[in-house]
């Protein structure tokens, strides 16, 4: 059975009602980001857990829903204030952001399609689930008024952001990258991960390069990846052939044109991943979020038409601003990627950080 929803065009005066299904690492950050947008309202969050995590949602004043009736009973028995089940949340929403674990969203989309509600899945799902992959600076226009999209993974987001900046400056010919990938998310590092070893991804290219091409098929990009025994963030090293010889300043200007690439410096004491995360904490970012690609400007080197650089990716935070922009694109309330990005950046404090760190 397909539910009939009354389709009303979204207008800037009407706030987008957003549901978040899955209140974990990404879901809680998406919920917080939605809550500070002046053109959105958080309809509620859905989950299956009855432990401390959904309790944080209710403490923030978010309406909590259960994924199923069975989960609702368990959650209520644990003392949680449950407003209803997932169907109730979807009925009160214009769009749902699915932040459930890998491959679960691919099952949930059948529910969303039956309900006739717009939806966003995360990068753990395949491109084919929605037929569209999203990074704001690259595919915002093609996402306008679609029923669904996939916000690509943290690493893929960083690849598309940085290579798009070079491409828009007319500098990108081809790119080859090596990724040092964190072993697991920090909050669950006691449950798994690796110690005292490195685990190479078994194929070259690693999956991130082809995934970036799902966003921009014109990218000539190859990636190699290795899992390392730490949980803070990912570290990328890139070798790029430019379209022509260029100066270091010209390349830095290309990166600086993106508000979501923060140029950081070794000589400012930002010499390691933990130092950058500590800076995010000192800046008062929620969850110490680094939404930007943190690219070391004083490490960057240009030799003729060859470019070499490195950057840090916060696997828990980089996709959050992209998800906010994807919400606006699907609902068609802002036609311009630049306008949506500026609005998201202002709400999340991205512009202020970028100006603080863009010191060469």
N, C-alpha and C positions, 0 to 999 in steps of 0.2 A: 504493500500500500504506500502510495506517495502522498504525503501531506501537502495540502494546498496552503501556501503562504501568500498573504496579500503583499504584493511587491509595491513598495512606495519608493520613489527616487529619493536618495539621500541628498540633503542640502547642508550647506555650512551651518545653518541655524539649528539643525537637528543633530544631536550627538549620536555617534555610532555606538550601539550597544554591543559590547564585546564579551563573549564567553571565553574562558580559558579552561580547557579540558586537560588535566594533568598539572598538579601543583608541586613539581619537583624543581630541579636545578634551573631549567629554562622557564617553566611555567610561573614560578613565583616572581621571576624578574620581569616577564612579560606583563603579569598582573600589576606590578608596581609601576611599570612604565605607562601602561594604559591609564592608570589612576591619575597620573599627573598631566595627561593631555587635555587641553581645554575643549577639544571637539570629540572626545570619546568619554564613555562611562563604562565601568566594569560591571557587567550584569551579574557576574559571579564566577566562582571557580569550582570545578568538579574534580574529585579524586576518589581513590579506593582505600586510602590509608586511614588508620585510626590512631596513629602515633602523634608525635609532637608537631609534625609538619603542617597538617591542616589546622591545628590549633593556632599556629601563627597567622593563618589567613583570617580566622575569626577575630583574633586580637586586633588585626588591622581594620576590622569592620567590613571585610569582604564577605559576601553571602557564599555559603558553602553548600555544595550539592554532592550527591553520591553518584558514582557512575552507573550503579544498578540498585534495584530494590534490596538485594541481599547485602550489598555494601552499606546501604543506608541504615539497615538494622544494626550492623556491627558498629558503625560509626556512632549511632545514637547510644548504643549500649556502653560505648567508651566515654560518653558524656559530651559528645560534640553536638553543636547546634546545627542540624542539617535542614536546609530549607526545602529540599526536594531531591529529585533524581535528575539525571542528565536531560531527559526529555523536557522537564520543567525549565531547566536553564536554557535550552535551545529555543524553546517557545518564547522566552523573554529577550532574545538576542537577535541582532542583525547578522552577526558573523561569529564564527568560533575559531580560535587558535588552538590547534591540537598539539599539546606538549607532552603527550604520553610516550612511553619508551619505544625504542626502535621496533618497527614493523607492526605495532599495535594500531597506529594511526591508519595504516593501509586497510585495516578492517573497519575502523570507525567511519571512514569516508562513505561507506554504504549508508550508514545512518544519516550522515549529513546530506547526502544526495536525496534520500527519501524525504527528508525534512525540507528540502529546497533551501538550505541555508548556505551562505558562502563560507568557505573554510580555508585555513592555512595549515599546512603541515611543515614539519621541520626537516633538516637535512639528512636525518637518519633514514628517511623514506626515499624511494626511487623517483627519478624524474617522471616516470610514466604514471605515477599515482595522480598527478595533476596535469601533466603535459606542459608545465611551465615552471621555470626556476627563476628565483627572484634575488637580485641585488639591486638596491635602489638606484645607484648611479648608472646601471646598465640596462635594466629591463623594467623600469617603472612604467614607461609608456605602454608596453605590450601587456602589462597586467591590468590596465584600466578596465574596470567593469567586468572582469572575468569572474567566474564562479569560484575559482580556487587558484592557489599557487603554492609552491614549495619554497620556503626560505632555506637556502642552501646551508651547508655545515659551516662551522667556524673557520676552518682552514680554507674552504672554497671561497667563503666571503672575503677573506683577506686577500686571496689571490686575485679575485675579480676586481676588488677595489684598487689594488696597487697597479695591476696591469692596465686597467681602464684609465687610470690617471696618466700613464705613459702613452697609451693609445690616443687619448684625447689631445695630447700635446704633439701628436704626430711622430713619436719617438720609438714606438714598439715594433720590432720585427719578430723576434721569438724569445721565449723565456724558458729557463731550466731551473728548477728549484729543488732543494733538499729540505725536508721537513723533519724536525726533531719533535716527536709527538709525546705529550704527557701521557702517562700510563692509565690514569683514571681520574674521575672528578675528585677534588679534595675531600668532600664530605664523606665519601665512601671508600677512601683509600685503605681503611682497615678491613675491607671485605675482599679485596683482590688487587690486581696490579702486578708489577714485576719488581724484583729487587736484584741488584748485583748482576745485571745483564742488560743487553740491548736486543730488541727484537725487530729485525728488518721486515718491512712489508714484503710479501713474497714475490711481488711482480713489479716490473718497471714497464710502463709508468704506474705509479701508485694511483689509487682511485681519485685523488683530488684533482689531477689535471683533466681527465675526461669529464669530471663533474663541473669544473669551471667552463668547459666547452658546452655544457648543457645550458649555461647562461649566455655565453657568447661563442658561437661555433667558429668564429674567425680567429680566436686566440690560438697561436702556435705555442703550446705550452706542454712541457713534460715535467712530471714530479717524481721524486723518490722520497720514501719516508721510512723512518725508524722510530720505534716506540722506546722511550727512555724512562728510567726509574725516578720520575718526579711527577707532581700533580698540579703545579701552579699554573702552567700555561704551555703553549707551543712556541717553538722558535724556528723561524724560516731563514734559509740562506738562498739568495737568488743570483743567477748569472743571466743577464739579458743582453741580447744583441740589439742595438738600436738601429734605426733606419739610416742613421748618418752619425758622424762624429758630433759630439755635443759636449758642452761644458758641465761641470759639476753643478754650478748654480742653475743652469737651465733645467737639469733633472730635478733638483730640489724644488724649483718653482712648480714643476709639473706635479710633484707629490703634494706640495703645499696648497695647490688649488682644490684639493679635497679636504673638507672639514673633518672627514673621518679617517684621515691619516695624520697622526700626531708625530711631529719630528722631535725626537728626544736626543739627548747627548750623553755620551760616556763621561765627558769632562764635567758634567753637572752631577755626577755621582750615581747616575742611572746605569750602572754597569752590569746588572743582572736582573732576571725576572722578578726576584723577590723585592728588589729595590723599587721597581716600577709599581708593583702591587702595593707596597708601603706608601708610595706617593698617592695612589688612589684612596687609600684609607685616610691619609692626612687631608686630602681634598674633600673628605666627607661623602664620597661616592657610596651609594647604597651597595652593600655586599662587596665593597671595594671594586666595583665594576670598572673595567677598562673597555669602553665601547669602541675605541679607535684601534686601528693598527698602530702600534708604537714602533716607529722606524728610526733606527740610529742614524742621524744625519752626519755625525762626525766619523762614522765608520764607512759611509758610502764612498765608492771609488768609481771614477770614470776613466777608462783608457781608450781613447779613440772612439770607436763605436761599440765598446763593451762597457756594461754597467754591472757593478757588484754591490749588493746591499743585504742587510739583515733586519728582521723585525720580530716583534713579539705579538702573539695572538692570545687574548683571554678567551678560552673556549667556553666560558660560562656567560659572557656578556656581549661579545661582538655582534651576535645576531639580533640583539634586542632592538636597536634602532631600525634595523632592516624590517623586522616584524611589524613595527608601528607604521612604517611607510607602506608596507604591503597591505595593511588594513585599509589605509586611505585609498590606495590604488584600486583594490577590489570594489570598494564602495563608491568609487568615482567622485569623491567629494572635492579632491584637489587634482587638477589635470597635470600640473607641472611637478616633475621630480624635484626640481630645485626648491620649489615652495614647500613641499612636504618635508624634505630633508631639513630645511631651515627651521621649520616648525618643531620637528622632532628634536633637533639639536638643541634648540632653545629650552625645551621642556626638560631635557636630560642633562643640561649643562655642558654639552659637548663643545660649543663654541668657546666658552670661557677657558676650558682646558687647552684647546688647540692654540689659542692666542698666548696662553702662559708658556706652552712648551715650544712654540715656534721661534726659538732663539738660536741663531746659527753662530 
